[in-house]
């Protein structure tokens, strides 16, 4: 009997549980159905919002071809923002004068035509002595037939010779006297005789004398042609003459002399065989010769640079 009662209770319990599971299944299906309906409603709302949003957007403007306007079109633009001004007082801008400022035009000096070669001494003397030579030394220049004498001396020096009858400078005031009769040699007293000429040479920059050379080069070329060189450039001969003097060897002083006749000669036969122009450079003494060479190098550089 107890077993029968237990069986009835089990059947009743299983029935109740089956009923509960059935109810739960129905509730689950109902939830799924409601979620589906909610999703459909959301999709419809989004589609409606997008449709309304598209209708609210302005239509794309049509392309309008502008007409050609012959008269200028004035467009009012908004004023540009002005920069803030500091409390400190700004410096006033310089006033621009309405009138054009006058500009002083400096005219280049008019170069006078060259004089004739035969009448050139007056102008050459004026321009040469106007340079800033050391005071008291301009009297050393010989101012007669200056261009012809210069062309002649340059031609002779280029050949290693000296044209004694066509000097450019006044002769030495002091005569040469050797140091001793038994051992004749060049001495400091002999070198000192050339000091005024060295000072004259060093007192004016070579560039200023090159300016005079450039002006009178046509006349110097004419004077050089008169000596028998119609097809050679005098400037090249001048460069050669400078190179001959610069090639004077640096000998060891004192230099011994001999006097076989009226004239003094160098005791060293190699020195005596040097060109006359180079032997005259040696007679200047080592210090004077170094100064002359320094100035000649400047002239050489100026003449060969063009």
Secondary structure, 3 states (H helix, E strand, C coil): CHHHHHHHHHHHHHHHHHHHHHHHHHHHHHHHHHHHHHHHHHHHHHHHHHHHHHHHCCCCCCCCCCCCCCCCCCCCCCCCCCCCCCCCCCCCCCCCCCCCCCCCCCCCCCCCCCCCHHHCHHHHHHHHHCCCCCCCCHHHECCCCHHHHHHHHHHHHHCCCCCCCCCCECCCCCCCCCCCCCCCECCHHHHHCCHHHHHHHHCCCHHHHHHHHHHHHHHHHHHHHHCCCCCCCHHHHHHHHHHHHHCCCCCCCCCEEECCCCCCEECCHHHHCCCHHHHHHHHCCHHHHHHHHHHHHHHHHHHHHC
